[in-house]
Amino acid sequence: MARVSPGEFIRQVRAETAKVHWPTRKETVATAIMVIIMTLLLAFFFFGIDAVFSTLVKYLLSLLSK
């Protein structure tokens, strides 16, 4: 591994940072909204699956107690 001076390291970091495509505010807001929507959809989906399995387990346990 090549050793570089702190000054050279800072220059390299600045050069690499200049190559980064920084998103616009509009892109950031749109992405954040999509993440929130997908999170809510998955939350409702897993809530529904959990409710179905919970009902199924309660039903099967009630059959055992009879």
PQR file of N, CA, C, O and H, with PARSE charges and radii, in Angstrom:
ATOM      1  N   MET A   1       0.846  -1.164   0.000 -0.4000 1.5000
ATOM      2  CA  MET A   1       0.000   0.000   0.000 -0.0000 2.0000
ATOM      3  C   MET A   1       0.898   1.236   0.000  0.5500 1.7000
ATOM      4  O   MET A   1       1.794   1.385   0.831 -0.5500 1.4000
ATOM      5  N   ALA A   2       0.629   2.097  -0.943 -0.4000 1.5000
ATOM      6  CA  ALA A   2       1.451   3.303  -1.072 -0.0000 2.0000
ATOM      7  C   ALA A   2       1.076   4.309   0.006  0.5500 1.7000
ATOM      8  O   ALA A   2      -0.103   4.527   0.285 -0.5500 1.4000
ATOM      9  H   ALA A   2      -0.099   1.976  -1.618  0.4000 1.0000
ATOM     10  N   ARG A   3       2.071   4.907   0.596 -0.4000 1.5000
ATOM     11  CA  ARG A   3       1.835   5.923   1.616 -0.0000 2.0000
ATOM     12  C   ARG A   3       1.867   7.292   0.947  0.5500 1.7000
ATOM     13  O   ARG A   3       2.766   7.590   0.161 -0.5500 1.4000
ATOM     14  H   ARG A   3       3.028   4.730   0.370  0.4000 1.0000
ATOM     15  N   VAL A   4       0.886   8.112   1.266 -0.4000 1.5000
ATOM     16  CA  VAL A   4       0.852   9.464   0.712 -0.0000 2.0000
ATOM     17  C   VAL A   4       0.830  10.466   1.858  0.5500 1.7000
ATOM     18  O   VAL A   4       0.414  10.156   2.974 -0.5500 1.4000
ATOM     19  H   VAL A   4       0.155   7.869   1.905  0.4000 1.0000
ATOM     20  N   SER A   5       1.279  11.645   1.558 -0.4000 1.5000
ATOM     21  CA  SER A   5       1.290  12.692   2.584 -0.0000 2.0000
ATOM     22  C   SER A   5      -0.144  13.163   2.846  0.5500 1.7000
ATOM     23  O   SER A   5      -1.011  13.012   1.985 -0.5500 1.4000
ATOM     24  H   SER A   5       1.618  11.897   0.651  0.4000 1.0000
ATOM     25  N   PRO A   6      -0.394  13.728   4.016 -0.5600 1.5000
ATOM     26  CA  PRO A   6      -1.746  14.231   4.308  0.2800 2.0000
ATOM     27  C   PRO A   6      -2.231  15.263   3.281  0.5500 1.7000
ATOM     28  O   PRO A   6      -3.411  15.276   2.928 -0.5500 1.4000
ATOM     29  N   GLY A   7      -1.348  16.106   2.814 -0.4000 1.5000
ATOM     30  CA  GLY A   7      -1.731  17.102   1.803 -0.0000 2.0000
ATOM     31  C   GLY A   7      -2.169  16.450   0.509  0.5500 1.7000
ATOM     32  O   GLY A   7      -3.171  16.851  -0.084 -0.5500 1.4000
ATOM     33  H   GLY A   7      -0.390  16.095   3.101  0.4000 1.0000
ATOM     34  N   GLU A   8      -1.418  15.435   0.060 -0.4000 1.5000
ATOM     35  CA  GLU A   8      -1.769  14.714  -1.169 -0.0000 2.0000
ATOM     36  C   GLU A   8      -3.088  13.964  -0.983  0.5500 1.7000
ATOM     37  O   GLU A   8      -3.910  13.902  -1.898 -0.5500 1.4000
ATOM     38  H   GLU A   8      -0.604  15.110   0.541  0.4000 1.0000
ATOM     39  N   PHE A   9      -3.280  13.401   0.198 -0.4000 1.5000
ATOM     40  CA  PHE A   9      -4.530  12.691   0.489 -0.0000 2.0000
ATOM     41  C   PHE A   9      -5.720  13.636   0.365  0.5500 1.7000
ATOM     42  O   PHE A   9      -6.731  13.286  -0.245 -0.5500 1.4000
ATOM     43  H   PHE A   9      -2.613  13.451   0.941  0.4000 1.0000
ATOM     44  N   ILE A  10      -5.605  14.824   0.937 -0.4000 1.5000
ATOM     45  CA  ILE A  10      -6.692  15.818   0.859 -0.0000 2.0000
ATOM     46  C   ILE A  10      -6.954  16.198  -0.590  0.5500 1.7000
ATOM     47  O   ILE A  10      -8.113  16.332  -0.982 -0.5500 1.4000
ATOM     48  H   ILE A  10      -4.784  15.108   1.432  0.4000 1.0000
ATOM     49  N   ARG A  11      -5.920  16.375  -1.392 -0.4000 1.5000
ATOM     50  CA  ARG A  11      -6.100  16.701  -2.818 -0.0000 2.0000
ATOM     51  C   ARG A  11      -6.834  15.570  -3.539  0.5500 1.7000
ATOM     52  O   ARG A  11      -7.713  15.826  -4.362 -0.5500 1.4000
ATOM     53  H   ARG A  11      -4.978  16.266  -1.073  0.4000 1.0000
ATOM     54  N   GLN A  12      -6.477  14.321  -3.233 -0.4000 1.5000
ATOM     55  CA  GLN A  12      -7.143  13.184  -3.858 -0.0000 2.0000
ATOM     56  C   GLN A  12      -8.618  13.102  -3.449  0.5500 1.7000
ATOM     57  O   GLN A  12      -9.488  12.814  -4.270 -0.5500 1.4000
ATOM     58  H   GLN A  12      -5.763  14.113  -2.564  0.4000 1.0000
ATOM     59  N   VAL A  13      -8.877  13.357  -2.176 -0.4000 1.5000
ATOM     60  CA  VAL A  13     -10.273  13.342  -1.702 -0.0000 2.0000
ATOM     61  C   VAL A  13     -11.086  14.416  -2.405  0.5500 1.7000
ATOM     62  O   VAL A  13     -12.210  14.158  -2.834 -0.5500 1.4000
ATOM     63  H   VAL A  13      -8.170  13.591  -1.508  0.4000 1.0000
ATOM     64  N   ARG A  14     -10.537  15.607  -2.528 -0.4000 1.5000
ATOM     65  CA  ARG A  14     -11.249  16.688  -3.227 -0.0000 2.0000
ATOM     66  C   ARG A  14     -11.491  16.340  -4.692  0.5500 1.7000
ATOM     67  O   ARG A  14     -12.556  16.642  -5.230 -0.5500 1.4000
ATOM     68  H   ARG A  14      -9.623  15.817  -2.179  0.4000 1.0000
ATOM     69  N   ALA A  15     -10.516  15.710  -5.341 -0.4000 1.5000
ATOM     70  CA  ALA A  15     -10.677  15.322  -6.750 -0.0000 2.0000
ATOM     71  C   ALA A  15     -11.783  14.281  -6.890  0.5500 1.7000
ATOM     72  O   ALA A  15     -12.589  14.353  -7.818 -0.5500 1.4000
ATOM     73  H   ALA A  15      -9.651  15.465  -4.903  0.4000 1.0000
ATOM     74  N   GLU A  16     -11.826  13.316  -5.973 -0.4000 1.5000
ATOM     75  CA  GLU A  16     -12.862  12.279  -6.052 -0.0000 2.0000
ATOM     76  C   GLU A  16     -14.238  12.855  -5.722  0.5500 1.7000
ATOM     77  O   GLU A  16     -15.235  12.478  -6.339 -0.5500 1.4000
ATOM     78  H   GLU A  16     -11.171  13.258  -5.219  0.4000 1.0000
ATOM     79  N   THR A  17     -14.293  13.762  -4.757 -0.4000 1.5000
ATOM     80  CA  THR A  17     -15.566  14.377  -4.377 -0.0000 2.0000
ATOM     81  C   THR A  17     -16.131  15.203  -5.527  0.5500 1.7000
ATOM     82  O   THR A  17     -17.348  15.285  -5.690 -0.5500 1.4000
ATOM     83  H   THR A  17     -13.483  14.068  -4.256  0.4000 1.0000
ATOM     84  N   ALA A  18     -15.269  15.809  -6.316 -0.4000 1.5000
ATOM     85  CA  ALA A  18     -15.722  16.601  -7.463 -0.0000 2.0000
ATOM     86  C   ALA A  18     -16.378  15.719  -8.523  0.5500 1.7000
ATOM     87  O   ALA A  18     -17.187  16.209  -9.311 -0.5500 1.4000
ATOM     88  H   ALA A  18     -14.280  15.743  -6.184  0.4000 1.0000
ATOM     89  N   LYS A  19     -16.046  14.431  -8.557 -0.4000 1.5000
ATOM     90  CA  LYS A  19     -16.615  13.508  -9.543 -0.0000 2.0000
ATOM     91  C   LYS A  19     -17.999  12.999  -9.143  0.5500 1.7000
ATOM     92  O   LYS A  19     -18.713  12.435  -9.973 -0.5500 1.4000
ATOM     93  H   LYS A  19     -15.389  14.033  -7.917  0.4000 1.0000
ATOM     94  N   VAL A  20     -18.380  13.192  -7.893 -0.4000 1.5000
ATOM     95  CA  VAL A  20     -19.652  12.672  -7.386 -0.0000 2.0000
ATOM     96  C   VAL A  20     -20.813  13.452  -7.988  0.5500 1.7000
ATOM     97  O   VAL A  20     -20.772  14.680  -8.069 -0.5500 1.4000
ATOM     98  H   VAL A  20     -17.800  13.650  -7.219  0.4000 1.0000
ATOM     99  N   HIS A  21     -21.854  12.725  -8.411 -0.4000 1.5000
ATOM    100  CA  HIS A  21     -23.082  13.367  -8.896 -0.0000 2.0000
ATOM    101  C   HIS A  21     -23.972  13.601  -7.682  0.5500 1.7000
ATOM    102  O   HIS A  21     -24.563  12.661  -7.151 -0.5500 1.4000
ATOM    103  H   HIS A  21     -21.887  11.728  -8.345  0.4000 1.0000
ATOM    104  N   TRP A  22     -24.067  14.855  -7.243 -0.4000 1.5000
ATOM    105  CA  TRP A  22     -24.883  15.180  -6.095 -0.0000 2.0000
ATOM    106  C   TRP A  22     -26.318  15.390  -6.557  0.5500 1.7000
ATOM    107  O   TRP A  22     -26.549  16.144  -7.503 -0.5500 1.4000
ATOM    108  H   TRP A  22     -23.587  15.618  -7.674  0.4000 1.0000
ATOM    109  N   PRO A  23     -27.294  14.742  -5.913 -0.5600 1.5000
ATOM    110  CA  PRO A  23     -28.688  14.897  -6.348  0.2800 2.0000
ATOM    111  C   PRO A  23     -29.212  16.298  -6.038  0.5500 1.7000
ATOM    112  O   PRO A  23     -28.768  16.961  -5.101 -0.5500 1.4000
ATOM    113  N   THR A  24     -30.162  16.719  -6.851 -0.4000 1.5000
ATOM    114  CA  THR A  24     -30.801  18.008  -6.614 -0.0000 2.0000
ATOM    115  C   THR A  24     -31.797  17.863  -5.463  0.5500 1.7000
ATOM    116  O   THR A  24     -32.112  16.755  -5.030 -0.5500 1.4000
ATOM    117  H   THR A  24     -30.523  16.180  -7.612  0.4000 1.0000
ATOM    118  N   ARG A  25     -32.276  18.985  -4.988 -0.4000 1.5000
ATOM    119  CA  ARG A  25     -33.276  18.954  -3.906 -0.0000 2.0000
ATOM    120  C   ARG A  25     -34.532  18.223  -4.373  0.5500 1.7000
ATOM    121  O   ARG A  25     -35.132  17.461  -3.614 -0.5500 1.4000
ATOM    122  H   ARG A  25     -32.021  19.886  -5.341  0.4000 1.0000
ATOM    123  N   LYS A  26     -34.929  18.457  -5.630 -0.4000 1.5000
ATOM    124  CA  LYS A  26     -36.127  17.808  -6.173 -0.0000 2.0000
ATOM    125  C   LYS A  26     -35.946  16.286  -6.201  0.5500 1.7000
ATOM    126  O   LYS A  26     -36.864  15.550  -5.838 -0.5500 1.4000
ATOM    127  H   LYS A  26     -34.442  19.076  -6.246  0.4000 1.0000
ATOM    128  N   GLU A  27     -34.781  15.814  -6.624 -0.4000 1.5000
ATOM    129  CA  GLU A  27     -34.510  14.375  -6.656 -0.0000 2.0000
ATOM    130  C   GLU A  27     -34.514  13.785  -5.249  0.5500 1.7000
ATOM    131  O   GLU A  27     -35.021  12.684  -5.035 -0.5500 1.4000
ATOM    132  H   GLU A  27     -34.036  16.412  -6.919  0.4000 1.0000
ATOM    133  N   THR A  28     -33.953  14.511  -4.300 -0.4000 1.5000
ATOM    134  CA  THR A  28     -33.906  14.035  -2.920 -0.0000 2.0000
ATOM    135  C   THR A  28     -35.302  13.921  -2.324  0.5500 1.7000
ATOM    136  O   THR A  28     -35.618  12.934  -1.660 -0.5500 1.4000
ATOM    137  H   THR A  28     -33.541  15.406  -4.474  0.4000 1.0000
ATOM    138  N   VAL A  29     -36.136  14.923  -2.558 -0.4000 1.5000
ATOM    139  CA  VAL A  29     -37.505  14.903  -2.036 -0.0000 2.0000
ATOM    140  C   VAL A  29     -38.299  13.771  -2.680  0.5500 1.7000
ATOM    141  O   VAL A  29     -39.024  13.054  -1.991 -0.5500 1.4000
ATOM    142  H   VAL A  29     -35.879  15.725  -3.097  0.4000 1.0000
ATOM    143  N   ALA A  30     -38.169  13.606  -3.988 -0.4000 1.5000
ATOM    144  CA  ALA A  30     -38.894  12.536  -4.683 -0.0000 2.0000
ATOM    145  C   ALA A  30     -38.470  11.164  -4.168  0.5500 1.7000
ATOM    146  O   ALA A  30     -39.309  10.285  -3.974 -0.5500 1.4000
ATOM    147  H   ALA A  30     -37.580  14.188  -4.548  0.4000 1.0000
ATOM    148  N   THR A  31     -37.186  10.983  -3.950 -0.4000 1.5000
ATOM    149  CA  THR A  31     -36.696   9.699  -3.439 -0.0000 2.0000
ATOM    150  C   THR A  31     -37.198   9.456  -2.024  0.5500 1.7000
ATOM    151  O   THR A  31     -37.592   8.338  -1.692 -0.5500 1.4000
ATOM    152  H   THR A  31     -36.504  11.697  -4.107  0.4000 1.0000
ATOM    153  N   ALA A  32     -37.188  10.481  -1.191 -0.4000 1.5000
ATOM    154  CA  ALA A  32     -37.668  10.348   0.186 -0.0000 2.0000
ATOM    155  C   ALA A  32     -39.147   9.982   0.216  0.5500 1.7000
ATOM    156  O   ALA A  32     -39.564   9.148   1.021 -0.5500 1.4000
ATOM    157  H   ALA A  32     -36.867  11.389  -1.460  0.4000 1.0000
ATOM    158  N   ILE A  33     -39.941  10.600  -0.654 -0.4000 1.5000
ATOM    159  CA  ILE A  33     -41.374  10.283  -0.720 -0.0000 2.0000
ATOM    160  C   ILE A  33     -41.577   8.838  -1.154  0.5500 1.7000
ATOM    161  O   ILE A  33     -42.427   8.140  -0.599 -0.5500 1.4000
ATOM    162  H   ILE A  33     -39.602  11.277  -1.307  0.4000 1.0000
ATOM    163  N   MET A  34     -40.809   8.381  -2.136 -0.4000 1.5000
ATOM    164  CA  MET A  34     -40.932   6.992  -2.585 -0.0000 2.0000
ATOM    165  C   MET A  34     -40.559   6.019  -1.471  0.5500 1.7000
ATOM    166  O   MET A  34     -41.201   4.979  -1.319 -0.5500 1.4000
ATOM    167  H   MET A  34     -40.119   8.948  -2.586  0.4000 1.0000
ATOM    168  N   VAL A  35     -39.544   6.339  -0.702 -0.4000 1.5000
ATOM    169  CA  VAL A  35     -39.143   5.474   0.414 -0.0000 2.0000
ATOM    170  C   VAL A  35     -40.257   5.400   1.454  0.5500 1.7000
ATOM    171  O   VAL A  35     -40.552   4.323   1.972 -0.5500 1.4000
ATOM    172  H   VAL A  35     -39.023   7.183  -0.825  0.4000 1.0000
ATOM    173  N   ILE A  36     -40.874   6.534   1.760 -0.4000 1.5000
ATOM    174  CA  ILE A  36     -41.967   6.554   2.734 -0.0000 2.0000
ATOM    175  C   ILE A  36     -43.147   5.733   2.231  0.5500 1.7000
ATOM    176  O   ILE A  36     -43.734   4.965   2.993 -0.5500 1.4000
ATOM    177  H   ILE A  36     -40.634   7.409   1.339  0.4000 1.0000
ATOM    178  N   ILE A  37     -43.500   5.887   0.953 -0.4000 1.5000
ATOM    179  CA  ILE A  37     -44.623   5.133   0.385 -0.0000 2.0000
ATOM    180  C   ILE A  37     -44.343   3.637   0.425  0.5500 1.7000
ATOM    181  O   ILE A  37     -45.205   2.858   0.830 -0.5500 1.4000
ATOM    182  H   ILE A  37     -43.023   6.511   0.334  0.4000 1.0000
ATOM    183  N   MET A  38     -43.152   3.228   0.011 -0.4000 1.5000
ATOM    184  CA  MET A  38     -42.818   1.800   0.008 -0.0000 2.0000
ATOM    185  C   MET A  38     -42.783   1.244   1.430  0.5500 1.7000
ATOM    186  O   MET A  38     -43.194   0.106   1.659 -0.5500 1.4000
ATOM    187  H   MET A  38     -42.451   3.861  -0.318  0.4000 1.0000
ATOM    188  N   THR A  39     -42.302   2.027   2.376 -0.4000 1.5000
ATOM    189  CA  THR A  39     -42.274   1.582   3.766 -0.0000 2.0000
ATOM    190  C   THR A  39     -43.691   1.372   4.295  0.5500 1.7000
ATOM    191  O   THR A  39     -43.963   0.384   4.978 -0.5500 1.4000
ATOM    192  H   THR A  39     -41.968   2.951   2.190  0.4000 1.0000
ATOM    193  N   LEU A  40     -44.584   2.292   3.981 -0.4000 1.5000
ATOM    194  CA  LEU A  40     -45.975   2.147   4.416 -0.0000 2.0000
ATOM    195  C   LEU A  40     -46.634   0.926   3.770  0.5500 1.7000
ATOM    196  O   LEU A  40     -47.347   0.176   4.438 -0.5500 1.4000
ATOM    197  H   LEU A  40     -44.364   3.094   3.426  0.4000 1.0000
ATOM    198  N   LEU A  41     -46.397   0.728   2.477 -0.4000 1.5000
ATOM    199  CA  LEU A  41     -46.968  -0.441   1.798 -0.0000 2.0000
ATOM    200  C   LEU A  41     -46.477  -1.742   2.423  0.5500 1.7000
ATOM    201  O   LEU A  41     -47.264  -2.660   2.655 -0.5500 1.4000
ATOM    202  H   LEU A  41     -45.819   1.337   1.934  0.4000 1.0000
ATOM    203  N   LEU A  42     -45.196  -1.817   2.692 -0.4000 1.5000
ATOM    204  CA  LEU A  42     -44.658  -3.027   3.311 -0.0000 2.0000
ATOM    205  C   LEU A  42     -45.181  -3.209   4.732  0.5500 1.7000
ATOM    206  O   LEU A  42     -45.429  -4.337   5.159 -0.5500 1.4000
ATOM    207  H   LEU A  42     -44.557  -1.072   2.504  0.4000 1.0000
ATOM    208  N   ALA A  43     -45.350  -2.118   5.463 -0.4000 1.5000
ATOM    209  CA  ALA A  43     -45.888  -2.205   6.822 -0.0000 2.0000
ATOM    210  C   ALA A  43     -47.303  -2.772   6.797  0.5500 1.7000
ATOM    211  O   ALA A  43     -47.627  -3.656   7.590 -0.5500 1.4000
ATOM    212  H   ALA A  43     -45.149  -1.202   5.116  0.4000 1.0000
ATOM    213  N   PHE A  44     -48.150  -2.274   5.895 -0.4000 1.5000
ATOM    214  CA  PHE A  44     -49.516  -2.796   5.787 -0.0000 2.0000
ATOM    215  C   PHE A  44     -49.519  -4.250   5.334  0.5500 1.7000
ATOM    216  O   PHE A  44     -50.310  -5.051   5.832 -0.5500 1.4000
ATOM    217  H   PHE A  44     -47.886  -1.555   5.251  0.4000 1.0000
ATOM    218  N   PHE A  45     -48.647  -4.596   4.403 -0.4000 1.5000
ATOM    219  CA  PHE A  45     -48.561  -5.972   3.925 -0.0000 2.0000
ATOM    220  C   PHE A  45     -48.195  -6.921   5.066  0.5500 1.7000
ATOM    221  O   PHE A  45     -48.859  -7.937   5.274 -0.5500 1.4000
ATOM    222  H   PHE A  45     -48.004  -3.944   3.999  0.4000 1.0000
ATOM    223  N   PHE A  46     -47.139  -6.586   5.798 -0.4000 1.5000
ATOM    224  CA  PHE A  46     -46.714  -7.465   6.888 -0.0000 2.0000
ATOM    225  C   PHE A  46     -47.713  -7.472   8.034  0.5500 1.7000
ATOM    226  O   PHE A  46     -47.853  -8.487   8.716 -0.5500 1.4000
ATOM    227  H   PHE A  46     -46.600  -5.761   5.629  0.4000 1.0000
ATOM    228  N   PHE A  47     -48.414  -6.362   8.263 -0.4000 1.5000
ATOM    229  CA  PHE A  47     -49.474  -6.346   9.264 -0.0000 2.0000
ATOM    230  C   PHE A  47     -50.575  -7.328   8.859  0.5500 1.7000
ATOM    231  O   PHE A  47     -51.075  -8.083   9.693 -0.5500 1.4000
ATOM    232  H   PHE A  47     -48.300  -5.537   7.708  0.4000 1.0000
ATOM    233  N   GLY A  48     -50.948  -7.318   7.583 -0.4000 1.5000
ATOM    234  CA  GLY A  48     -51.976  -8.236   7.104 -0.0000 2.0000
ATOM    235  C   GLY A  48     -51.549  -9.693   7.213  0.5500 1.7000
ATOM    236  O   GLY A  48     -52.325 -10.538   7.659 -0.5500 1.4000
ATOM    237  H   GLY A  48     -50.542  -6.705   6.905  0.4000 1.0000
ATOM    238  N   ILE A  49     -50.333  -9.986   6.814 -0.4000 1.5000
ATOM    239  CA  ILE A  49     -49.817 -11.354   6.911 -0.0000 2.0000
ATOM    240  C   ILE A  49     -49.790 -11.800   8.364  0.5500 1.7000
ATOM    241  O   ILE A  49     -50.171 -12.928   8.677 -0.5500 1.4000
ATOM    242  H   ILE A  49     -49.703  -9.299   6.452  0.4000 1.0000
ATOM    243  N   ASP A  50     -49.340 -10.918   9.253 -0.4000 1.5000
ATOM    244  CA  ASP A  50     -49.281 -11.242  10.676 -0.0000 2.0000
ATOM    245  C   ASP A  50     -50.679 -11.504  11.227  0.5500 1.7000
ATOM    246  O   ASP A  50     -50.868 -12.428  12.018 -0.5500 1.4000
ATOM    247  H   ASP A  50     -49.031 -10.002   8.999  0.4000 1.0000
ATOM    248  N   ALA A  51     -51.652 -10.705  10.819 -0.4000 1.5000
ATOM    249  CA  ALA A  51     -53.024 -10.882  11.286 -0.0000 2.0000
ATOM    250  C   ALA A  51     -53.582 -12.226  10.815  0.5500 1.7000
ATOM    251  O   ALA A  51     -54.254 -12.921  11.577 -0.5500 1.4000
ATOM    252  H   ALA A  51     -51.498  -9.954  10.176  0.4000 1.0000
ATOM    253  N   VAL A  52     -53.304 -12.591   9.565 -0.4000 1.5000
ATOM    254  CA  VAL A  52     -53.784 -13.877   9.034 -0.0000 2.0000
ATOM    255  C   VAL A  52     -53.167 -15.038   9.805  0.5500 1.7000
ATOM    256  O   VAL A  52     -53.877 -15.954  10.219 -0.5500 1.4000
ATOM    257  H   VAL A  52     -52.758 -12.026   8.947  0.4000 1.0000
ATOM    258  N   PHE A  53     -51.857 -15.004  10.000 -0.4000 1.5000
ATOM    259  CA  PHE A  53     -51.202 -16.096  10.729 -0.0000 2.0000
ATOM    260  C   PHE A  53     -51.643 -16.142  12.190  0.5500 1.7000
ATOM    261  O   PHE A  53     -51.799 -17.224  12.757 -0.5500 1.4000
ATOM    262  H   PHE A  53     -51.281 -14.260   9.664  0.4000 1.0000
ATOM    263  N   SER A  54     -51.845 -14.982  12.797 -0.4000 1.5000
ATOM    264  CA  SER A  54     -52.311 -14.942  14.176 -0.0000 2.0000
ATOM    265  C   SER A  54     -53.691 -15.597  14.294  0.5500 1.7000
ATOM    266  O   SER A  54     -53.925 -16.398  15.199 -0.5500 1.4000
ATOM    267  H   SER A  54     -51.719 -14.104  12.337  0.4000 1.0000
ATOM    268  N   THR A  55     -54.590 -15.258  13.389 -0.4000 1.5000
ATOM    269  CA  THR A  55     -55.924 -15.853  13.388 -0.0000 2.0000
ATOM    270  C   THR A  55     -55.847 -17.350  13.154  0.5500 1.7000
ATOM    271  O   THR A  55     -56.560 -18.115  13.803 -0.5500 1.4000
ATOM    272  H   THR A  55     -54.399 -14.607  12.654  0.4000 1.0000
ATOM    273  N   LEU A  56     -54.992 -17.775  12.239 -0.4000 1.5000
ATOM    274  CA  LEU A  56     -54.835 -19.197  11.948 -0.0000 2.0000
ATOM    275  C   LEU A  56     -54.311 -19.957  13.164  0.5500 1.7000
ATOM    276  O   LEU A  56     -54.812 -21.036  13.481 -0.5500 1.4000
ATOM    277  H   LEU A  56     -54.413 -17.153  11.712  0.4000 1.0000
ATOM    278  N   VAL A  57     -53.330 -19.418  13.835 -0.4000 1.5000
ATOM    279  CA  VAL A  57     -52.767 -20.082  15.012 -0.0000 2.0000
ATOM    280  C   VAL A  57     -53.799 -20.143  16.133  0.5500 1.7000
ATOM    281  O   VAL A  57     -53.922 -21.172  16.796 -0.5500 1.4000
ATOM    282  H   VAL A  57     -52.923 -18.541  13.578  0.4000 1.0000
ATOM    283  N   LYS A  58     -54.546 -19.056  16.360 -0.4000 1.5000
ATOM    284  CA  LYS A  58     -55.588 -19.066  17.385 -0.0000 2.0000
ATOM    285  C   LYS A  58     -56.646 -20.109  17.069  0.5500 1.7000
ATOM    286  O   LYS A  58     -57.122 -20.803  17.967 -0.5500 1.4000
ATOM    287  H   LYS A  58     -54.446 -18.220  15.821  0.4000 1.0000
ATOM    288  N   TYR A  59     -57.017 -20.224  15.803 -0.4000 1.5000
ATOM    289  CA  TYR A  59     -58.006 -21.224  15.401 -0.0000 2.0000
ATOM    290  C   TYR A  59     -57.477 -22.649  15.648  0.5500 1.7000
ATOM    291  O   TYR A  59     -58.194 -23.496  16.181 -0.5500 1.4000
ATOM    292  H   TYR A  59     -56.630 -19.660  15.074  0.4000 1.0000
ATOM    293  N   LEU A  60     -56.233 -22.899  15.260 -0.4000 1.5000
ATOM    294  CA  LEU A  60     -55.664 -24.231  15.470 -0.0000 2.0000
ATOM    295  C   LEU A  60     -55.501 -24.548  16.939  0.5500 1.7000
ATOM    296  O   LEU A  60     -55.694 -25.696  17.340 -0.5500 1.4000
ATOM    297  H   LEU A  60     -55.651 -22.211  14.827  0.4000 1.0000
ATOM    298  N   LEU A  61     -55.155 -23.576  17.749 -0.4000 1.5000
ATOM    299  CA  LEU A  61     -55.050 -23.806  19.193 -0.0000 2.0000
ATOM    300  C   LEU A  61     -56.410 -24.050  19.826  0.5500 1.7000
ATOM    301  O   LEU A  61     -56.533 -24.825  20.775 -0.5500 1.4000
ATOM    302  H   LEU A  61     -54.999 -22.644  17.423  0.4000 1.0000
ATOM    303  N   SER A  62     -57.437 -23.381  19.294 -0.4000 1.5000
ATOM    304  CA  SER A  62     -58.783 -23.617  19.835 -0.0000 2.0000
ATOM    305  C   SER A  62     -59.261 -25.029  19.519  0.5500 1.7000
ATOM    306  O   SER A  62     -60.042 -25.596  20.283 -0.5500 1.4000
ATOM    307  H   SER A  62     -57.338 -22.751  18.523  0.4000 1.0000
ATOM    308  N   LEU A  63     -58.807 -25.611  18.406 -0.4000 1.5000
ATOM    309  CA  LEU A  63     -59.171 -26.987  18.087 -0.0000 2.0000
ATOM    310  C   LEU A  63     -58.538 -27.969  19.079  0.5500 1.7000
ATOM    311  O   LEU A  63     -59.130 -29.001  19.395 -0.5500 1.4000
ATOM    312  H   LEU A  63     -58.172 -25.150  17.785  0.4000 1.0000
ATOM    313  N   LEU A  64     -57.349 -27.650  19.565 -0.4000 1.5000
ATOM    314  CA  LEU A  64     -56.672 -28.512  20.531 -0.0000 2.0000
ATOM    315  C   LEU A  64     -57.335 -28.498  21.890  0.5500 1.7000
ATOM    316  O   LEU A  64     -57.316 -29.504  22.598 -0.5500 1.4000
ATOM    317  H   LEU A  64     -56.868 -26.812  19.309  0.4000 1.0000
ATOM    318  N   SER A  65     -57.928 -27.365  22.269 -0.4000 1.5000
ATOM    319  CA  SER A  65     -58.516 -27.258  23.598 -0.0000 2.0000
ATOM    320  C   SER A  65     -59.901 -27.867  23.689  0.5500 1.7000
ATOM    321  O   SER A  65     -60.449 -27.986  24.785 -0.5500 1.4000
ATOM    322  H   SER A  65     -57.943 -26.547  21.694  0.4000 1.0000
ATOM    323  N   LYS A  66     -60.473 -28.251  22.580 -0.4000 1.5000
ATOM    324  CA  LYS A  66     -61.836 -28.843  22.596 -0.0000 2.0000
ATOM    325  C   LYS A  66     -61.800 -30.307  22.901  0.5500 1.7000
ATOM    326  O   LYS A  66     -62.847 -30.952  22.953 -0.5500 1.4000
ATOM    327  H   LYS A  66     -60.028 -28.155  21.689  0.4000 1.0000
TER
END
